[in-house]
Amino acid sequence: MGRKDCVYRCLKKRKRDNSAALKKATEARMKNRLKRLEEDSTFRSDTAAVPGTSHTSDKSIDDYTVDGTRIIDFQYFWNQLINISEHSEKFGCKLNYLKICKEKQVGLISKFDIKCTMCGSSFVLKTSDSNTTEAKLDLNARVVSGSIITGIGLSNLNEITASMDLPTMPFRLYSKKHDAIFDMWKAAAEETMLNAAKQEIEAAKSRGDINNAGIAMIPVEADACWGKRSYKNNYSALSGVAAIIGENSGKVLHIGVRNKYCVMCARANKKGQPARPHKCTKNHSGSSTSMEQAILVEGFKNSIKDRNLIYNILIADGDSSTYKSILESRPYPDIPIQKIKCTNHFLRNYNGKNLLL
């Protein structure tokens, strides 16, 4: 081996040793810098200013791939990104240093765990706000509300979301949101009916329709519908709904639902077992036609207590059994209830009988 070769090998080895020493020194400086910054109160307050953040020096971050489509509340999502982008000015951290570690799906809302590869801070990034208020429903509640309004259920909803490559909704979450929406709608309906009653009271007072006790007396319209058409010969519907509407305002004052069937009770009876605790929907045991009578009698008997009103005139169809049931219940012992046949029902029945001639 010549002298030149020996010199070349020595220089090469020295260069390699210098590179290793330089790398080691750089790593040591970075560790010392991180340690000093962690001890610095200003650095800690910067990272704590961003909601859902934590600081860690672990840099081993595995890449996570997000598959499919997500629905985002853009302004809410954008505000989170702005807060995250400003989490550490001392390191000069940018959005391109962020890595998605994992995703947690709650129905159509996704929560992403994100970590910064520069400073090691951790964040939670949500596609939409998961908090439901009276003014605004969260995304899952809005989707369930839309499915109820359009008359579809969980299976149809998941078919739609799957065709759009969106996450599907589990049964328990759907049921939870369904029950919550029902309670909110019920409260909103009651508030609306109370406001309608106040409007009817003011109109009755202006007309002078007040009894000796100072309670307003008003005319009302009433009718019912069922979940299955009878075609005038097959009255076997399992559910029905009826409403009492103020003649002056045209707004609902009372509404009621009657069901002859509960799926939980029916399954338990079929198996010969007692039904497990549940919210039973069965509240009627008579005939389907008597559902209208039960609901309207309830509305008349509770009108003074619930609405501070007396329904002294009933505008309804020609069903005499409903009117008879109301009179027999005697909701107002000293005030007679007059009935007026609805023109719409009267003409429809008249034309129907003429067609049979």
NUDODO-538134 format. One record per residue (C-alpha): x, y, z; chain. Coordinates in steps of 0.1 Angstrom, whole numbers, plus 2048, in hexadecimal, padded with zeros to 3 digits. Example, Ala and Ser with C-alpha at 12.3 -4.5 7.8 and 13.67 -1.06 7.14 Angstrom:
% NUDODO-538134
     u     v     w   cadena
   87B   7D3   84E        A
   889   7F5   847        A
% end
This chain:
% NUDODO-538134
     u     v     w   cadena
   800   800   800        A
   80E   822   7F5        A
   812   841   80A        A
   7F7   853   7F7        A
   7DE   836   7FE        A
   7E6   838   823        A
   7E1   85D   824        A
   7C0   85A   812        A
   7B3   83F   829        A
   7BD   854   848        A
   7AB   873   83A        A
   78C   85F   832        A
   78B   84F   855        A
   790   871   865        A
   774   880   851        A
   75D   863   85A        A
   766   868   87F        A
   760   88D   87D        A
   73E   888   86D        A
   733   86F   889        A
   740   887   8A4        A
   72E   8A4   893        A
   70D   890   892        A
   711   886   8B6        A
   718   8A9   8C1        A
   6FA   8B6   8AD        A
   6E3   89D   8BE        A
   6F0   8A6   8E0        A
   6EA   8CB   8D9        A
   6C7   8C4   8CE        A
   6C0   8AF   8ED        A
   6CD   8CB   903        A
   6B9   8E5   8F0        A
   699   8D1   8F5        A
   6A0   8CC   91A        A
   6A6   8F2   91E        A
   686   8FA   90B        A
   671   8E1   920        A
   67E   8F2   93F        A
   675   914   931        A
   653   921   93E        A
   64D   935   91E        A
   650   916   909        A
   638   903   91F        A
   61E   91E   91E        A
   621   91F   8F8        A
   619   8FB   8F5        A
   5FD   8FC   90F        A
   5EC   919   8FD        A
   5E0   901   8E2        A
   5C3   8EC   8EE        A
   5C9   8C6   8ED        A
   5EF   8C8   8EB        A
   60B   8B8   8FE        A
   631   8B8   8FB        A
   647   89A   8F6        A
   66A   895   8E9        A
   662   874   8D8        A
   668   877   8B3        A
   65F   854   8A8        A
   63F   85B   895        A
   62F   841   87E        A
   61E   84F   85F        A
   5F8   84A   860        A
   5E3   84A   840        A
   5C0   858   842        A
   5A9   844   82A        A
   588   84F   81D        A
   575   870   81F        A
   56E   886   83D        A
   554   8A2   843        A
   564   8C1   853        A
   556   8E0   863        A
   56E   8F6   850        A
   570   915   867        A
   573   8FF   886        A
   58E   8EA   874        A
   5A0   909   868        A
   5A2   919   88A        A
   5B2   8FA   898        A
   5CC   8FA   87D        A
   5D5   91E   884        A
   5D9   917   8A9        A
   5EE   8F8   8A2        A
   604   90B   889        A
   60E   924   8A4        A
   616   90B   8BF        A
   63C   911   8C1        A
   64E   92F   8B1        A
   66F   926   8C2        A
   673   907   8AD        A
   665   917   88E        A
   64B   8FA   88B        A
   635   8FA   86C        A
   617   8E6   861        A
   62D   8D0   84B        A
   63E   8C3   86A        A
   61D   8B4   876        A
   616   88F   874        A
   5F5   87D   879        A
   5FA   861   893        A
   5D7   852   895        A
   5B3   859   88F        A
   595   853   8A6        A
   573   853   895        A
   553   85C   8A8        A
   539   858   88D        A
   540   871   872        A
   557   886   889        A
   57C   87D   888        A
   596   886   8A2        A
   5BA   885   896        A
   5D8   881   8AD        A
   5F3   897   89E        A
   618   89B   8A8        A
   632   8B5   89E        A
   652   8A4   892        A
   667   8C3   89B        A
   65D   8CA   8BF        A
   649   8AA   8C8        A
   629   8BD   8D2        A
   609   8A9   8CF        A
   5E7   8B6   8C4        A
   5C3   8AA   8BE        A
   5B3   8B6   89E        A
   58E   8B1   899        A
   57B   8B3   879        A
   55C   8C2   88A        A
   552   8CD   8AD        A
   543   8B0   8C0        A
   531   8C6   8D9        A
   50B   8C9   8D5        A
   4F9   8E8   8E1        A
   4D6   8F6   8DE        A
   4E1   90D   8C2        A
   4F5   8F4   8AE        A
   4F6   8CE   8AB        A
   516   8BB   8A5        A
   51C   8AA   884        A
   50F   887   890        A
   4F0   896   89F        A
   4E9   8AA   87E        A
   4ED   88A   869        A
   4D5   877   880        A
   4BC   894   87F        A
   4BD   894   859        A
   4B7   86F   858        A
   499   872   86F        A
   48A   88E   85A        A
   48F   87C   839        A
   480   85C   847        A
   49F   845   845        A
   4B0   831   860        A
   4D3   827   86A        A
   4D7   80D   84E        A
   4CE   826   832        A
   4E4   841   842        A
   502   82A   843        A
   4FC   820   81E        A
   4FD   845   815        A
   51D   84C   829        A
   52E   82D   81C        A
   527   836   7F8        A
   538   858   7FF        A
   556   846   80F        A
   54D   856   830        A
   54F   844   852        A
   52F   832   85C        A
   51C   838   87D        A
   51A   81C   897        A
   4F8   812   8A5        A
   4FE   81E   8C9        A
   509   841   8BE        A
   4EB   844   8A6        A
   4D3   839   8C2        A
   4E3   852   8DB        A
   4E0   86F   8C2        A
   4BD   864   8B8        A
   4B1   865   8DD        A
   4C2   886   8E3        A
   4B2   896   8C4        A
   490   888   8CF        A
   493   899   8F0        A
   49D   8BA   8E0        A
   481   8B9   8C7        A
   468   8B1   8E2        A
   473   8CF   8F7        A
   472   8E5   8D8        A
   44F   8D9   8CF        A
   443   8E0   8F3        A
   451   903   8F2        A
   441   90A   8D0        A
   41F   8FE   8DC        A
   421   914   8FB        A
   429   932   8E5        A
   40B   929   8CF        A
   3F5   927   8EE        A
   3FF   94A   8F9        A
   3F7   956   8D6        A
   3D4   946   8D8        A
   3CE   955   8FA        A
   3D6   978   8EE        A
   3BE   973   8D0        A
   3A2   966   8E6        A
   3A5   983   8FF        A
   3A3   99C   8E2        A
   383   98B   8D7        A
   375   989   8FA        A
   374   963   8FB        A
   37B   95F   920        A
   368   94A   93A        A
   360   955   95D        A
   381   948   96A        A
   394   95D   951        A
   39F   940   93B        A
   39F   945   916        A
   387   930   901        A
   391   928   8DD        A
   387   913   8BF        A
   39F   8F8   8B5        A
   3A3   8E0   898        A
   3AC   8BC   89E        A
   3B5   89E   888        A
   3CA   87E   888        A
   3DE   869   871        A
   3EC   846   872        A
   40B   834   867        A
   3F7   81E   84F        A
   3DB   827   838        A
   3BA   817   840        A
   3A8   81B   81F        A
   388   81D   835        A
   388   7F7   83C        A
   3A9   7ED   84C        A
   3B0   800   86C        A
   3CF   7ED   878        A
   3EA   808   87B        A
   402   803   898        A
   408   828   89E        A
   3F5   848   89B        A
   3F8   86D   8A2        A
   3DF   888   8A8        A
   3E1   8AE   8AD        A
   3CD   8CB   8BA        A
   3D2   8EC   8A7        A
   3C7   90E   8B0        A
   3AE   91D   897        A
   3BB   940   89A        A
   3E1   93A   899        A
   3E1   91A   884        A
   3FC   90C   89C        A
   3FD   8EC   8AF        A
   3F1   8ED   8D3        A
   3F2   8C8   8DB        A
   401   8A9   8CA        A
   401   885   8D5        A
   40E   863   8C8        A
   400   841   8CF        A
   411   820   8C8        A
   404   7FD   8CB        A
   426   7EC   8C5        A
   448   7EC   8D5        A
   463   7D8   8C3        A
   476   7D0   8E4        A
   457   7C2   8F5        A
   44C   7AF   8D5        A
   46E   79D   8D3        A
   46D   794   8F7        A
   44A   786   8F5        A
   453   772   8D7        A
   470   762   8EA        A
   45A   75E   909        A
   472   773   91E        A
   46D   793   931        A
   478   7B2   91E        A
   498   7C2   92A        A
   496   7E6   937        A
   48F   7FE   91B        A
   47C   81C   911        A
   45B   80C   906        A
   448   81D   8EA        A
   427   80B   8EF        A
   40E   822   8FF        A
   3EC   817   8F0        A
   3D9   7F6   8F3        A
   3B8   7FE   8E2        A
   3AE   7FE   8BD        A
   3C1   813   8A4        A
   3A3   82A   89F        A
   3A1   832   8C4        A
   3C4   841   8C3        A
   3B5   862   8B6        A
   39B   862   8D3        A
   3B6   85C   8ED        A
   3CD   878   8E1        A
   3B2   892   8DD        A
   3A1   88A   8FE        A
   3C3   88E   90F        A
   3C8   8B0   8FD        A
   3A6   8BD   908        A
   3A9   8B1   92C        A
   3CC   8C1   930        A
   3C5   8E1   91D        A
   3C0   8F6   93C        A
   3DD   8E8   94F        A
   3F6   8E8   932        A
   3EA   905   91D        A
   3D3   91A   933        A
   3B9   916   917        A
   396   908   913        A
   38E   8F8   8F1        A
   368   900   8EF        A
   365   8FA   8CA        A
   372   8DB   8B7        A
   376   8DC   892        A
   37B   8B9   885        A
   36F   89E   86E        A
   34F   88B   870        A
   35C   871   889        A
   341   872   8A4        A
   353   859   8BB        A
   370   871   8C1        A
   358   88E   8CA        A
   344   877   8E0        A
   364   86C   8F3        A
   36D   890   8F9        A
   34B   899   906        A
   34B   87A   91D        A
   36C   884   92C        A
   35D   8A5   937        A
   37D   8BA   935        A
   369   8DA   93D        A
   34C   8D1   954        A
   33B   8F3   951        A
   343   8FB   92C        A
   333   8E8   90F        A
   348   8DE   8F1        A
   33A   8E6   8CF        A
   344   8D3   8B0        A
   347   8E0   88C        A
   34D   8C9   86F        A
   36C   8D0   85B        A
   362   8DC   838        A
   37F   8C9   828        A
   374   8A8   837        A
   350   8AF   830        A
   355   8B6   80B        A
   36C   898   807        A
   354   880   816        A
   337   88F   802        A
   34A   88B   7E1        A
   355   868   7EA        A
   331   85D   7F0        A
   326   86D   7CF        A
   340   858   7BD        A
   330   839   7CB        A
   30E   841   7BB        A
% end
